[in-house]
Structure formats: structure tokens, C-alpha cells
Amino acid sequence: MNGFTVEIDQITSQAWDEALLLFRDAVIYQTSAYGRARWGEQRLSRLVLKRDGAIAALAQVSMA
């Protein structure tokens, strides 16, 4: 497998929080629990960027 792949809204809340542990600069505001409490699960979208099958970046965004 070479290059980047993108997964959108394919990760569970639990897996999201586990993936956050890969990043030393992650903060509580990026957790699934905070997103759910602040914006509601139905207004959240989560993106996982992988490089060669390994998680390279995460993005959790809220929709207006």
C-alpha cells in the first residue's frame, strides 16, 4: 500500500479517542465526548488521514 487514504465518518467514538493517543499535542477539546457535548453527535464529522495504512492525521469538525 502506498500513499494516502482518507476515511470520513467511518471511525467509532471509542476508536477516535484511542487514535488521539497517537498525538502528543492532542487536547480534551478534540475528544469524542467533548464534541458530542458541545455540538451533538449528529453535527460532527470525523476524518482520518492514513499514510501507508497508518494514521497520519485526524480532524473532527462540526457542521452548522
mmCIF file as Biopython writes it, N, C-alpha, C and O atoms, coordinates in Angstrom:
data_model
#
loop_
_atom_site.group_PDB
_atom_site.id
_atom_site.type_symbol
_atom_site.label_atom_id
_atom_site.label_alt_id
_atom_site.label_comp_id
_atom_site.label_asym_id
_atom_site.label_entity_id
_atom_site.label_seq_id
_atom_site.pdbx_PDB_ins_code
_atom_site.Cartn_x
_atom_site.Cartn_y
_atom_site.Cartn_z
_atom_site.occupancy
_atom_site.B_iso_or_equiv
_atom_site.auth_seq_id
_atom_site.auth_asym_id
_atom_site.pdbx_PDB_model_num
ATOM 1   N N  . MET A ? 1  ? 0.848   -1.181 0.000  1.0 0.0 1  A 1 
ATOM 2   C CA . MET A ? 1  ? 0.000   0.000  0.000  1.0 0.0 1  A 1 
ATOM 3   C C  . MET A ? 1  ? 0.894   1.245  0.000  1.0 0.0 1  A 1 
ATOM 4   O O  . MET A ? 1  ? 1.794   1.357  0.832  1.0 0.0 1  A 1 
ATOM 5   N N  . ASN A ? 2  ? 0.659   2.153  -0.901 1.0 0.0 2  A 1 
ATOM 6   C CA . ASN A ? 2  ? 1.447   3.383  -0.984 1.0 0.0 2  A 1 
ATOM 7   C C  . ASN A ? 2  ? 0.534   4.584  -0.982 1.0 0.0 2  A 1 
ATOM 8   O O  . ASN A ? 2  ? -0.583  4.537  -1.499 1.0 0.0 2  A 1 
ATOM 9   N N  . GLY A ? 3  ? 1.015   5.654  -0.401 1.0 0.0 3  A 1 
ATOM 10  C CA . GLY A ? 3  ? 0.292   6.912  -0.456 1.0 0.0 3  A 1 
ATOM 11  C C  . GLY A ? 3  ? -0.713  7.092  0.659  1.0 0.0 3  A 1 
ATOM 12  O O  . GLY A ? 3  ? -0.691  6.402  1.678  1.0 0.0 3  A 1 
ATOM 13  N N  . PHE A ? 4  ? -1.605  8.058  0.419  1.0 0.0 4  A 1 
ATOM 14  C CA . PHE A ? 4  ? -2.578  8.460  1.421  1.0 0.0 4  A 1 
ATOM 15  C C  . PHE A ? 4  ? -3.960  7.912  1.108  1.0 0.0 4  A 1 
ATOM 16  O O  . PHE A ? 4  ? -4.336  7.748  -0.053 1.0 0.0 4  A 1 
ATOM 17  N N  . THR A ? 5  ? -4.710  7.632  2.175  1.0 0.0 5  A 1 
ATOM 18  C CA . THR A ? 5  ? -6.123  7.302  2.065  1.0 0.0 5  A 1 
ATOM 19  C C  . THR A ? 5  ? -6.882  8.141  3.074  1.0 0.0 5  A 1 
ATOM 20  O O  . THR A ? 5  ? -6.329  8.563  4.090  1.0 0.0 5  A 1 
ATOM 21  N N  . VAL A ? 6  ? -8.147  8.378  2.788  1.0 0.0 6  A 1 
ATOM 22  C CA . VAL A ? 6  ? -8.994  9.192  3.664  1.0 0.0 6  A 1 
ATOM 23  C C  . VAL A ? 6  ? -10.219 8.377  4.047  1.0 0.0 6  A 1 
ATOM 24  O O  . VAL A ? 6  ? -10.838 7.728  3.204  1.0 0.0 6  A 1 
ATOM 25  N N  . GLU A ? 7  ? -10.557 8.420  5.323  1.0 0.0 7  A 1 
ATOM 26  C CA . GLU A ? 7  ? -11.786 7.807  5.822  1.0 0.0 7  A 1 
ATOM 27  C C  . GLU A ? 7  ? -12.623 8.917  6.451  1.0 0.0 7  A 1 
ATOM 28  O O  . GLU A ? 7  ? -12.135 9.654  7.307  1.0 0.0 7  A 1 
ATOM 29  N N  . ILE A ? 8  ? -13.863 9.037  6.035  1.0 0.0 8  A 1 
ATOM 30  C CA . ILE A ? 8  ? -14.750 10.072 6.563  1.0 0.0 8  A 1 
ATOM 31  C C  . ILE A ? 8  ? -15.929 9.395  7.248  1.0 0.0 8  A 1 
ATOM 32  O O  . ILE A ? 8  ? -16.646 8.597  6.643  1.0 0.0 8  A 1 
ATOM 33  N N  . ASP A ? 9  ? -16.114 9.726  8.517  1.0 0.0 9  A 1 
ATOM 34  C CA . ASP A ? 9  ? -17.218 9.206  9.331  1.0 0.0 9  A 1 
ATOM 35  C C  . ASP A ? 9  ? -17.257 7.683  9.359  1.0 0.0 9  A 1 
ATOM 36  O O  . ASP A ? 9  ? -18.333 7.087  9.334  1.0 0.0 9  A 1 
ATOM 37  N N  . GLN A ? 10 ? -16.094 7.058  9.409  1.0 0.0 10 A 1 
ATOM 38  C CA . GLN A ? 10 ? -16.006 5.601  9.461  1.0 0.0 10 A 1 
ATOM 39  C C  . GLN A ? 10 ? -15.470 5.102  10.798 1.0 0.0 10 A 1 
ATOM 40  O O  . GLN A ? 10 ? -15.403 3.892  11.017 1.0 0.0 10 A 1 
ATOM 41  N N  . ILE A ? 11 ? -15.089 6.004  11.691 1.0 0.0 11 A 1 
ATOM 42  C CA . ILE A ? 11 ? -14.442 5.633  12.947 1.0 0.0 11 A 1 
ATOM 43  C C  . ILE A ? 11 ? -15.435 5.765  14.105 1.0 0.0 11 A 1 
ATOM 44  O O  . ILE A ? 11 ? -16.210 6.719  14.156 1.0 0.0 11 A 1 
ATOM 45  N N  . THR A ? 12 ? -15.406 4.811  15.024 1.0 0.0 12 A 1 
ATOM 46  C CA . THR A ? 12 ? -16.273 4.887  16.201 1.0 0.0 12 A 1 
ATOM 47  C C  . THR A ? 12 ? -15.721 5.921  17.186 1.0 0.0 12 A 1 
ATOM 48  O O  . THR A ? 12 ? -14.555 6.307  17.109 1.0 0.0 12 A 1 
ATOM 49  N N  . SER A ? 13 ? -16.565 6.354  18.097 1.0 0.0 13 A 1 
ATOM 50  C CA . SER A ? 13 ? -16.116 7.313  19.113 1.0 0.0 13 A 1 
ATOM 51  C C  . SER A ? 13 ? -14.978 6.744  19.948 1.0 0.0 13 A 1 
ATOM 52  O O  . SER A ? 13 ? -14.020 7.452  20.257 1.0 0.0 13 A 1 
ATOM 53  N N  . GLN A ? 14 ? -15.076 5.491  20.311 1.0 0.0 14 A 1 
ATOM 54  C CA . GLN A ? 14 ? -14.032 4.856  21.118 1.0 0.0 14 A 1 
ATOM 55  C C  . GLN A ? 14 ? -12.719 4.779  20.334 1.0 0.0 14 A 1 
ATOM 56  O O  . GLN A ? 14 ? -11.656 5.095  20.867 1.0 0.0 14 A 1 
ATOM 57  N N  . ALA A ? 15 ? -12.794 4.363  19.083 1.0 0.0 15 A 1 
ATOM 58  C CA . ALA A ? 15 ? -11.584 4.275  18.255 1.0 0.0 15 A 1 
ATOM 59  C C  . ALA A ? 15 ? -10.985 5.660  18.031 1.0 0.0 15 A 1 
ATOM 60  O O  . ALA A ? 15 ? -9.765  5.808  17.965 1.0 0.0 15 A 1 
ATOM 61  N N  . TRP A ? 16 ? -11.842 6.674  17.914 1.0 0.0 16 A 1 
ATOM 62  C CA . TRP A ? 16 ? -11.373 8.058  17.749 1.0 0.0 16 A 1 
ATOM 63  C C  . TRP A ? 16 ? -10.505 8.459  18.940 1.0 0.0 16 A 1 
ATOM 64  O O  . TRP A ? 16 ? -9.394  8.962  18.772 1.0 0.0 16 A 1 
ATOM 65  N N  . ASP A ? 17 ? -11.030 8.229  20.144 1.0 0.0 17 A 1 
ATOM 66  C CA . ASP A ? 17 ? -10.287 8.618  21.340 1.0 0.0 17 A 1 
ATOM 67  C C  . ASP A ? 17 ? -8.991  7.819  21.476 1.0 0.0 17 A 1 
ATOM 68  O O  . ASP A ? 17 ? -7.986  8.354  21.946 1.0 0.0 17 A 1 
ATOM 69  N N  . GLU A ? 18 ? -8.999  6.568  21.079 1.0 0.0 18 A 1 
ATOM 70  C CA . GLU A ? 18 ? -7.772  5.771  21.099 1.0 0.0 18 A 1 
ATOM 71  C C  . GLU A ? 18 ? -6.766  6.304  20.085 1.0 0.0 18 A 1 
ATOM 72  O O  . GLU A ? 18 ? -5.567  6.337  20.360 1.0 0.0 18 A 1 
ATOM 73  N N  . ALA A ? 19 ? -7.248  6.719  18.917 1.0 0.0 19 A 1 
ATOM 74  C CA . ALA A ? 19 ? -6.363  7.269  17.887 1.0 0.0 19 A 1 
ATOM 75  C C  . ALA A ? 19 ? -5.750  8.593  18.342 1.0 0.0 19 A 1 
ATOM 76  O O  . ALA A ? 19 ? -4.611  8.903  17.992 1.0 0.0 19 A 1 
ATOM 77  N N  . LEU A ? 20 ? -6.494  9.366  19.114 1.0 0.0 20 A 1 
ATOM 78  C CA . LEU A ? 20 ? -5.955  10.637 19.628 1.0 0.0 20 A 1 
ATOM 79  C C  . LEU A ? 20 ? -4.687  10.428 20.448 1.0 0.0 20 A 1 
ATOM 80  O O  . LEU A ? 20 ? -3.820  11.299 20.500 1.0 0.0 20 A 1 
ATOM 81  N N  . LEU A ? 21 ? -4.588  9.267  21.088 1.0 0.0 21 A 1 
ATOM 82  C CA . LEU A ? 21 ? -3.417  8.986  21.919 1.0 0.0 21 A 1 
ATOM 83  C C  . LEU A ? 21 ? -2.127  8.900  21.101 1.0 0.0 21 A 1 
ATOM 84  O O  . LEU A ? 21 ? -1.034  8.936  21.666 1.0 0.0 21 A 1 
ATOM 85  N N  . LEU A ? 22 ? -2.247  8.789  19.789 1.0 0.0 22 A 1 
ATOM 86  C CA . LEU A ? 22 ? -1.065  8.764  18.919 1.0 0.0 22 A 1 
ATOM 87  C C  . LEU A ? 22 ? -0.411  10.140 18.797 1.0 0.0 22 A 1 
ATOM 88  O O  . LEU A ? 22 ? 0.724   10.255 18.334 1.0 0.0 22 A 1 
ATOM 89  N N  . PHE A ? 23 ? -1.136  11.185 19.215 1.0 0.0 23 A 1 
ATOM 90  C CA . PHE A ? 23 ? -0.658  12.558 19.025 1.0 0.0 23 A 1 
ATOM 91  C C  . PHE A ? 23 ? -0.371  13.204 20.375 1.0 0.0 23 A 1 
ATOM 92  O O  . PHE A ? 23 ? -1.267  13.364 21.203 1.0 0.0 23 A 1 
ATOM 93  N N  . ARG A ? 24 ? 0.879   13.570 20.584 1.0 0.0 24 A 1 
ATOM 94  C CA . ARG A ? 24 ? 1.278   14.175 21.866 1.0 0.0 24 A 1 
ATOM 95  C C  . ARG A ? 24 ? 0.639   15.533 22.097 1.0 0.0 24 A 1 
ATOM 96  O O  . ARG A ? 24 ? 0.528   15.972 23.241 1.0 0.0 24 A 1 
ATOM 97  N N  . ASP A ? 25 ? 0.215   16.208 21.032 1.0 0.0 25 A 1 
ATOM 98  C CA . ASP A ? 25 ? -0.373  17.533 21.183 1.0 0.0 25 A 1 
ATOM 99  C C  . ASP A ? 25 ? -1.899  17.513 21.222 1.0 0.0 25 A 1 
ATOM 100 O O  . ASP A ? 25 ? -2.524  18.572 21.153 1.0 0.0 25 A 1 
ATOM 101 N N  . ALA A ? 26 ? -2.511  16.338 21.330 1.0 0.0 26 A 1 
ATOM 102 C CA . ALA A ? 26 ? -3.972  16.243 21.409 1.0 0.0 26 A 1 
ATOM 103 C C  . ALA A ? 26 ? -4.463  16.883 22.711 1.0 0.0 26 A 1 
ATOM 104 O O  . ALA A ? 26 ? -3.790  16.815 23.739 1.0 0.0 26 A 1 
ATOM 105 N N  . VAL A ? 27 ? -5.633  17.500 22.652 1.0 0.0 27 A 1 
ATOM 106 C CA . VAL A ? 27 ? -6.230  18.149 23.822 1.0 0.0 27 A 1 
ATOM 107 C C  . VAL A ? 27 ? -7.656  17.652 24.013 1.0 0.0 27 A 1 
ATOM 108 O O  . VAL A ? 27 ? -8.241  17.056 23.109 1.0 0.0 27 A 1 
ATOM 109 N N  . ILE A ? 28 ? -8.207  17.899 25.187 1.0 0.0 28 A 1 
ATOM 110 C CA . ILE A ? 28 ? -9.538  17.414 25.534 1.0 0.0 28 A 1 
ATOM 111 C C  . ILE A ? 28 ? -10.608 17.883 24.544 1.0 0.0 28 A 1 
ATOM 112 O O  . ILE A ? 28 ? -11.598 17.184 24.331 1.0 0.0 28 A 1 
ATOM 113 N N  . TYR A ? 29 ? -10.421 19.038 23.951 1.0 0.0 29 A 1 
ATOM 114 C CA . TYR A ? 29 ? -11.404 19.590 23.017 1.0 0.0 29 A 1 
ATOM 115 C C  . TYR A ? 29 ? -11.517 18.766 21.729 1.0 0.0 29 A 1 
ATOM 116 O O  . TYR A ? 29 ? -12.446 18.961 20.945 1.0 0.0 29 A 1 
ATOM 117 N N  . GLN A ? 30 ? -10.583 17.858 21.516 1.0 0.0 30 A 1 
ATOM 118 C CA . GLN A ? 30 ? -10.598 17.010 20.329 1.0 0.0 30 A 1 
ATOM 119 C C  . GLN A ? 30 ? -11.212 15.636 20.591 1.0 0.0 30 A 1 
ATOM 120 O O  . GLN A ? 30 ? -11.319 14.824 19.672 1.0 0.0 30 A 1 
ATOM 121 N N  . THR A ? 31 ? -11.615 15.367 21.831 1.0 0.0 31 A 1 
ATOM 122 C CA . THR A ? 31 ? -12.184 14.066 22.166 1.0 0.0 31 A 1 
ATOM 123 C C  . THR A ? 31 ? -13.611 13.948 21.643 1.0 0.0 31 A 1 
ATOM 124 O O  . THR A ? 31 ? -14.286 14.947 21.394 1.0 0.0 31 A 1 
ATOM 125 N N  . SER A ? 32 ? -14.045 12.717 21.485 1.0 0.0 32 A 1 
ATOM 126 C CA . SER A ? 32 ? -15.414 12.490 21.022 1.0 0.0 32 A 1 
ATOM 127 C C  . SER A ? 32 ? -16.424 12.973 22.069 1.0 0.0 32 A 1 
ATOM 128 O O  . SER A ? 32 ? -17.476 13.504 21.713 1.0 0.0 32 A 1 
ATOM 129 N N  . ALA A ? 33 ? -16.114 12.795 23.345 1.0 0.0 33 A 1 
ATOM 130 C CA . ALA A ? 33 ? -17.034 13.220 24.409 1.0 0.0 33 A 1 
ATOM 131 C C  . ALA A ? 33 ? -17.246 14.734 24.379 1.0 0.0 33 A 1 
ATOM 132 O O  . ALA A ? 33 ? -18.372 15.208 24.530 1.0 0.0 33 A 1 
ATOM 133 N N  . TYR A ? 34 ? -16.172 15.487 24.186 1.0 0.0 34 A 1 
ATOM 134 C CA . TYR A ? 34 ? -16.320 16.944 24.126 1.0 0.0 34 A 1 
ATOM 135 C C  . TYR A ? 34 ? -17.138 17.337 22.896 1.0 0.0 34 A 1 
ATOM 136 O O  . TYR A ? 34 ? -18.046 18.162 22.994 1.0 0.0 34 A 1 
ATOM 137 N N  . GLY A ? 35 ? -16.824 16.761 21.755 1.0 0.0 35 A 1 
ATOM 138 C CA . GLY A ? 35 ? -17.568 17.085 20.540 1.0 0.0 35 A 1 
ATOM 139 C C  . GLY A ? 35 ? -19.043 16.783 20.676 1.0 0.0 35 A 1 
ATOM 140 O O  . GLY A ? 35 ? -19.889 17.571 20.251 1.0 0.0 35 A 1 
ATOM 141 N N  . ARG A ? 36 ? -19.354 15.635 21.271 1.0 0.0 36 A 1 
ATOM 142 C CA . ARG A ? 36 ? -20.749 15.242 21.484 1.0 0.0 36 A 1 
ATOM 143 C C  . ARG A ? 36 ? -21.465 16.227 22.401 1.0 0.0 36 A 1 
ATOM 144 O O  . ARG A ? 36 ? -22.588 16.643 22.118 1.0 0.0 36 A 1 
ATOM 145 N N  . ALA A ? 37 ? -20.809 16.601 23.506 1.0 0.0 37 A 1 
ATOM 146 C CA . ALA A ? 37 ? -21.414 17.518 24.476 1.0 0.0 37 A 1 
ATOM 147 C C  . ALA A ? 37 ? -21.556 18.928 23.907 1.0 0.0 37 A 1 
ATOM 148 O O  . ALA A ? 37 ? -22.552 19.603 24.163 1.0 0.0 37 A 1 
ATOM 149 N N  . ARG A ? 38 ? -20.579 19.367 23.148 1.0 0.0 38 A 1 
ATOM 150 C CA . ARG A ? 38 ? -20.568 20.748 22.638 1.0 0.0 38 A 1 
ATOM 151 C C  . ARG A ? 38 ? -21.472 20.936 21.421 1.0 0.0 38 A 1 
ATOM 152 O O  . ARG A ? 38 ? -22.211 21.918 21.349 1.0 0.0 38 A 1 
ATOM 153 N N  . TRP A ? 39 ? -21.423 20.011 20.470 1.0 0.0 39 A 1 
ATOM 154 C CA . TRP A ? 39 ? -22.141 20.209 19.215 1.0 0.0 39 A 1 
ATOM 155 C C  . TRP A ? 39 ? -23.212 19.161 18.940 1.0 0.0 39 A 1 
ATOM 156 O O  . TRP A ? 39 ? -24.114 19.396 18.136 1.0 0.0 39 A 1 
ATOM 157 N N  . GLY A ? 40 ? -23.123 18.012 19.594 1.0 0.0 40 A 1 
ATOM 158 C CA . GLY A ? 40 ? -24.047 16.911 19.334 1.0 0.0 40 A 1 
ATOM 159 C C  . GLY A ? 40 ? -23.486 16.003 18.248 1.0 0.0 40 A 1 
ATOM 160 O O  . GLY A ? 40 ? -22.931 16.472 17.254 1.0 0.0 40 A 1 
ATOM 161 N N  . GLU A ? 41 ? -23.638 14.707 18.450 1.0 0.0 41 A 1 
ATOM 162 C CA . GLU A ? 41 ? -23.055 13.722 17.532 1.0 0.0 41 A 1 
ATOM 163 C C  . GLU A ? 41 ? -23.537 13.914 16.101 1.0 0.0 41 A 1 
ATOM 164 O O  . GLU A ? 41 ? -22.769 13.715 15.159 1.0 0.0 41 A 1 
ATOM 165 N N  . GLN A ? 42 ? -24.792 14.297 15.925 1.0 0.0 42 A 1 
ATOM 166 C CA . GLN A ? 42 ? -25.345 14.448 14.575 1.0 0.0 42 A 1 
ATOM 167 C C  . GLN A ? 42 ? -24.731 15.622 13.813 1.0 0.0 42 A 1 
ATOM 168 O O  . GLN A ? 42 ? -24.877 15.702 12.593 1.0 0.0 42 A 1 
ATOM 169 N N  . ARG A ? 43 ? -24.055 16.522 14.499 1.0 0.0 43 A 1 
ATOM 170 C CA . ARG A ? 43 ? -23.423 17.665 13.831 1.0 0.0 43 A 1 
ATOM 171 C C  . ARG A ? 43 ? -21.922 17.498 13.681 1.0 0.0 43 A 1 
ATOM 172 O O  . ARG A ? 43 ? -21.240 18.427 13.247 1.0 0.0 43 A 1 
ATOM 173 N N  . LEU A ? 44 ? -21.393 16.330 14.031 1.0 0.0 44 A 1 
ATOM 174 C CA . LEU A ? 44 ? -19.949 16.093 13.951 1.0 0.0 44 A 1 
ATOM 175 C C  . LEU A ? 44 ? -19.598 15.251 12.734 1.0 0.0 44 A 1 
ATOM 176 O O  . LEU A ? 44 ? -20.366 14.391 12.303 1.0 0.0 44 A 1 
ATOM 177 N N  . SER A ? 45 ? -18.440 15.516 12.206 1.0 0.0 45 A 1 
ATOM 178 C CA . SER A ? 45 ? -17.867 14.689 11.156 1.0 0.0 45 A 1 
ATOM 179 C C  . SER A ? 45 ? -16.410 14.463 11.528 1.0 0.0 45 A 1 
ATOM 180 O O  . SER A ? 45 ? -15.727 15.371 12.001 1.0 0.0 45 A 1 
ATOM 181 N N  . ARG A ? 46 ? -15.944 13.234 11.309 1.0 0.0 46 A 1 
ATOM 182 C CA . ARG A ? 46 ? -14.563 12.899 11.675 1.0 0.0 46 A 1 
ATOM 183 C C  . ARG A ? 46 ? -13.827 12.346 10.461 1.0 0.0 46 A 1 
ATOM 184 O O  . ARG A ? 46 ? -14.323 11.468 9.754  1.0 0.0 46 A 1 
ATOM 185 N N  . LEU A ? 47 ? -12.644 12.877 10.242 1.0 0.0 47 A 1 
ATOM 186 C CA . LEU A ? 47 ? -11.808 12.475 9.121  1.0 0.0 47 A 1 
ATOM 187 C C  . LEU A ? 47 ? -10.535 11.841 9.649  1.0 0.0 47 A 1 
ATOM 188 O O  . LEU A ? 47 ? -9.902  12.364 10.565 1.0 0.0 47 A 1 
ATOM 189 N N  . VAL A ? 48 ? -10.165 10.713 9.067  1.0 0.0 48 A 1 
ATOM 190 C CA . VAL A ? 48 ? -8.914  10.034 9.405  1.0 0.0 48 A 1 
ATOM 191 C C  . VAL A ? 48 ? -8.077  9.973  8.128  1.0 0.0 48 A 1 
ATOM 192 O O  . VAL A ? 48 ? -8.505  9.409  7.121  1.0 0.0 48 A 1 
ATOM 193 N N  . LEU A ? 49 ? -6.899  10.552 8.181  1.0 0.0 49 A 1 
ATOM 194 C CA . LEU A ? 49 ? -5.965  10.507 7.062  1.0 0.0 49 A 1 
ATOM 195 C C  . LEU A ? 49 ? -4.905  9.466  7.395  1.0 0.0 49 A 1 
ATOM 196 O O  . LEU A ? 49 ? -4.261  9.525  8.442  1.0 0.0 49 A 1 
ATOM 197 N N  . LYS A ? 50 ? -4.736  8.511  6.485  1.0 0.0 50 A 1 
ATOM 198 C CA . LYS A ? 50 ? -3.734  7.465  6.693  1.0 0.0 50 A 1 
ATOM 199 C C  . LYS A ? 50 ? -2.681  7.535  5.600  1.0 0.0 50 A 1 
ATOM 200 O O  . LYS A ? 50 ? -2.969  7.861  4.448  1.0 0.0 50 A 1 
ATOM 201 N N  . ARG A ? 51 ? -1.470  7.225  5.989  1.0 0.0 51 A 1 
ATOM 202 C CA . ARG A ? 51 ? -0.367  7.133  5.037  1.0 0.0 51 A 1 
ATOM 203 C C  . ARG A ? 51 ? 0.206   5.730  5.148  1.0 0.0 51 A 1 
ATOM 204 O O  . ARG A ? 51 ? 0.657   5.307  6.212  1.0 0.0 51 A 1 
ATOM 205 N N  . ASP A ? 52 ? 0.180   5.033  4.055  1.0 0.0 52 A 1 
ATOM 206 C CA . ASP A ? 52 ? 0.639   3.643  4.039  1.0 0.0 52 A 1 
ATOM 207 C C  . ASP A ? 52 ? -0.045  2.807  5.121  1.0 0.0 52 A 1 
ATOM 208 O O  . ASP A ? 52 ? 0.579   1.936  5.726  1.0 0.0 52 A 1 
ATOM 209 N N  . GLY A ? 53 ? -1.327  3.076  5.360  1.0 0.0 53 A 1 
ATOM 210 C CA . GLY A ? 53 ? -2.117  2.311  6.308  1.0 0.0 53 A 1 
ATOM 211 C C  . GLY A ? 53 ? -2.059  2.763  7.747  1.0 0.0 53 A 1 
ATOM 212 O O  . GLY A ? 53 ? -2.832  2.278  8.573  1.0 0.0 53 A 1 
ATOM 213 N N  . ALA A ? 54 ? -1.161  3.683  8.075  1.0 0.0 54 A 1 
ATOM 214 C CA . ALA A ? 54 ? -1.019  4.175  9.448  1.0 0.0 54 A 1 
ATOM 215 C C  . ALA A ? 54 ? -1.657  5.552  9.576  1.0 0.0 54 A 1 
ATOM 216 O O  . ALA A ? 54 ? -1.572  6.365  8.656  1.0 0.0 54 A 1 
ATOM 217 N N  . ILE A ? 55 ? -2.292  5.814  10.703 1.0 0.0 55 A 1 
ATOM 218 C CA . ILE A ? 55 ? -2.931  7.112  10.922 1.0 0.0 55 A 1 
ATOM 219 C C  . ILE A ? 55 ? -1.873  8.213  10.914 1.0 0.0 55 A 1 
ATOM 220 O O  . ILE A ? 55 ? -0.893  8.157  11.658 1.0 0.0 55 A 1 
ATOM 221 N N  . ALA A ? 56 ? -2.089  9.211  10.061 1.0 0.0 56 A 1 
ATOM 222 C CA . ALA A ? 56 ? -1.170  10.344 9.948  1.0 0.0 56 A 1 
ATOM 223 C C  . ALA A ? 56 ? -1.787  11.617 10.506 1.0 0.0 56 A 1 
ATOM 224 O O  . ALA A ? 56 ? -1.069  12.490 10.995 1.0 0.0 56 A 1 
ATOM 225 N N  . ALA A ? 57 ? -3.117  11.733 10.439 1.0 0.0 57 A 1 
ATOM 226 C CA . ALA A ? 57 ? -3.800  12.950 10.917 1.0 0.0 57 A 1 
ATOM 227 C C  . ALA A ? 57 ? -5.256  12.640 11.206 1.0 0.0 57 A 1 
ATOM 228 O O  . ALA A ? 57 ? -5.843  11.715 10.645 1.0 0.0 57 A 1 
ATOM 229 N N  . LEU A ? 58 ? -5.825  13.446 12.102 1.0 0.0 58 A 1 
ATOM 230 C CA . LEU A ? 58 ? -7.236  13.343 12.461 1.0 0.0 58 A 1 
ATOM 231 C C  . LEU A ? 58 ? -7.844  14.740 12.414 1.0 0.0 58 A 1 
ATOM 232 O O  . LEU A ? 58 ? -7.169  15.728 12.703 1.0 0.0 58 A 1 
ATOM 233 N N  . ALA A ? 59 ? -9.118  14.817 12.049 1.0 0.0 59 A 1 
ATOM 234 C CA . ALA A ? 59 ? -9.831  16.089 12.083 1.0 0.0 59 A 1 
ATOM 235 C C  . ALA A ? 59 ? -11.271 15.824 12.486 1.0 0.0 59 A 1 
ATOM 236 O O  . ALA A ? 59 ? -11.960 15.004 11.878 1.0 0.0 59 A 1 
ATOM 237 N N  . GLN A ? 60 ? -11.712 16.524 13.510 1.0 0.0 60 A 1 
ATOM 238 C CA . GLN A ? 60 ? -13.103 16.459 13.953 1.0 0.0 60 A 1 
ATOM 239 C C  . GLN A ? 60 ? -13.690 17.843 13.730 1.0 0.0 60 A 1 
ATOM 240 O O  . GLN A ? 60 ? -13.181 18.829 14.264 1.0 0.0 60 A 1 
ATOM 241 N N  . VAL A ? 61 ? -14.742 17.921 12.954 1.0 0.0 61 A 1 
ATOM 242 C CA . VAL A ? 61 ? -15.334 19.211 12.630 1.0 0.0 61 A 1 
ATOM 243 C C  . VAL A ? 61 ? -16.819 19.197 12.940 1.0 0.0 61 A 1 
ATOM 244 O O  . VAL A ? 61 ? -17.466 18.151 12.893 1.0 0.0 61 A 1 
ATOM 245 N N  . SER A ? 62 ? -17.352 20.375 13.258 1.0 0.0 62 A 1 
ATOM 246 C CA . SER A ? 62 ? -18.794 20.491 13.492 1.0 0.0 62 A 1 
ATOM 247 C C  . SER A ? 62 ? -19.417 21.214 12.305 1.0 0.0 62 A 1 
ATOM 248 O O  . SER A ? 62 ? -18.814 22.096 11.693 1.0 0.0 62 A 1 
ATOM 249 N N  . MET A ? 63 ? -20.627 20.813 12.011 1.0 0.0 63 A 1 
ATOM 250 C CA . MET A ? 63 ? -21.358 21.425 10.903 1.0 0.0 63 A 1 
ATOM 251 C C  . MET A ? 63 ? -22.428 22.354 11.456 1.0 0.0 63 A 1 
ATOM 252 O O  . MET A ? 63 ? -23.121 22.021 12.417 1.0 0.0 63 A 1 
ATOM 253 N N  . ALA A ? 64 ? -22.550 23.484 10.857 1.0 0.0 64 A 1 
ATOM 254 C CA . ALA A ? 64 ? -23.532 24.478 11.322 1.0 0.0 64 A 1 
ATOM 255 C C  . ALA A ? 64 ? -24.945 24.033 11.041 1.0 0.0 64 A 1 
ATOM 256 O O  . ALA A ? 64 ? -25.893 24.748 11.365 1.0 0.0 64 A 1 
#
